[in-house]
Amino acid sequence: MIFVPSILAFGVIVAAYVNLGAKLATLRHDGVLKRIRTTPLPAGAYLSGVLGSTAATTLAITACTAVIGWLAFGAVPRAAGLPEIAGGLALGVVCFGSLGLALSSVARSAESASPIANASYLPVAIMSGIFDPTFSVPRWLSAAVGLLPVRALAQILQQGYTPVEHAPLSDLLVLAAWAAGGCALAAWRFRWH
């Protein structure tokens, strides 16, 4: 049952961070974003549509993963944990979506966006124990990884399935801080051309 929340977190990260960042970098590289600015469609409406599509994709991934987890492993979230799961997913989409927007500004080309995204989150995901909860790292590295949003999201979702030994409020604060920082960075760095 421990793998279902981890896979949910992985799905959020891939959809909201990797896919969104790569998609926007590709659209910018191909000149689509620049052309959107010349149409009567407000730029904010287009960007809202892209972000809404990312949220819908994340919701679909979550639903499919939860159903497969239930059918294959009998993993069912606690009734009392559903608000934690919903809040964690919403905050996770905002956090990783804003980081994806920021990533799209850092990538200089469409070809570089995916490698940058994968190189920036996969090592952290491995050290966070998303793929293998028994994976151990030195205490100092575990403390450092605990300040990153990957582990925080995974633990919030894990809390929705089974009560675990950690402070969920600290995980929410880590995720919220990264969401605020990601939004600020995306607002500062995002460009249409």
N, C-alpha and C positions, 0 to 999 in steps of 0.2 A: 504494500500500500504506500510505502514511502516514495516510490518512483512516480506515482501519478502526479502529485503536486510539483515535483521537480520537472516533469515533462510539461506540465502546464506553464511553469515559469520559463522553460526553454522556448515554448511556442510563443509566448508574449515577446521575449527578447528577439527572436528571429523575425517575427512579423513586424514589430514596432521599431526595432533598431536596425537590423540588417536590411530587411526588404525595403522599408521606407527610405532609409539613407541611400541605398543603391538606386532605388527608383527615381528619387529626386535628383541625384547626381546625374543619372542617365538623361532625364528630361532636360536638365540644365545644359548638359554637354551637347545634346541634339538640338538645342535652341527652342524647345517647346515652351519652357517657362518664359522665355523672352517674348515669344509670340503671344502667349496668353495675356501678357500685360498690354498688348495692343488691341485686344478685343473689348467689347462692352462688358464682358463678364468681370465683376470685381475680383481682383487678385485674391482677396481674403476668402471669397466664396469658393474659388478653385482650390485653394489650400485647405479650406474646411472640408471640401469633398474628398480630397486625398487623405486627410486625417480620419474622416469618417469611414472611408473604405478600409483603412488600416484597423480601426476599431472593430469594424464588422468582421474582418478577416480574423482578428484575434478572438472575437466572440465565437466564431465558427470553429476555430482550432480548439478553444476551450471546451465547447460542447462536445465535439468529436472525441477529444481526449478523455473527458469525464465519462462519456458513455462507454468507450472502449475499456477504460479502467474499471468501470462497474461490471461490465460483461465478462471481461477476461480475468480480473483479479478480485472482484467483489469489493473494490475500493469505493466506499461511499463517504462523502463528507459528513461531518457531524451537523445536525440541524442547527446547533448553536454556532457552528463555524461558518455557515453560509455568508453572514455579513462580513466576516474577515476575508473570505475568498473574494466576494464581490468588491469590497473596498481595495483589497490588494491588487486585484486585476485592473480596476479602474486607475489606481495610482501607478501601477506598473506600466500601463499603456501610455499614460501621460509622461511618466519618467523616460521610458525608453523611446517613445515617439519624439519627445523633445531632443533627446540625445541623437536620434536618427536624423532629425532636421539639422542639428549642428554638424553631424558627420557629413551630411551632403554638402555642406559648405567647405569642409576641410578637403574633401576629395577633389582633386584637380581634374579628374576625368572619370568617365563612366566605368572604365576598366579598373580603376584603382579603388572604387568605393567598396566593393565586396571584400577584397583582400584586407583593406584597412579595418572594416567592421569585424571580420572574422578574427583578425590578429588582435583586436582590442577586447573582444569578449570571450573567445574560446578558452584562453589560458585562465581567465578569472572564473569562468564557469567550472572548469575542471578543479581548480583549487577550492572552489566554493562547495564542492561535493554534489553538484547537480547530477552528474552522471554516475558517481559512485560515492554514496554517503560514508563509506568506510575509508575513503581516501584521506590520509592524514598528512598534514603539513606542519612545519614548525610553529610553535605557539605565536611567535611574532608575526609570521606570515598569515596565520589564521586571524589574528587581530586586525591586520591591515585589510584582508579580504572582507572582514566583517563590516568595514566602513564603505564598501562598494555596494551598488544596488542589486547585483545579481543574487548574492546570498540573502539579502534582506527580503527580496521578493519570494525566493524559494521558501524561506522560513515562514513568512506570512501565510503563504498557501498551505504549507505543511501544517501550520497551526489550525487551519480550517478542517483538516482531515483528522489529525490526532493531536492532543495537547503535547507539546514538546517542552523541553527545559530551556527556555530562553525568554527574554522579555520582548513580547510582540510590540510594545510601544517603541522600544529602541529601533526595531526594524522599520516600523512606520516612519519614524523620524529620519532614518537614513534614506529611505525611499523618497520621502517628501523633500528632503534637502537636495537630493540628486535631481528630482523633478524640477524644483525651483531653479537650481543651477543650470539644468538643461534648457529650461524655458528662457532664462536670461541669455545664455550662450546662443541659442537659436535665434532669439530676437536681435541680438547684436550682430551675428555672423551670416544669417541666411540672406541669400541674394538670388535675384531672379535671372541674372545673366552671368 
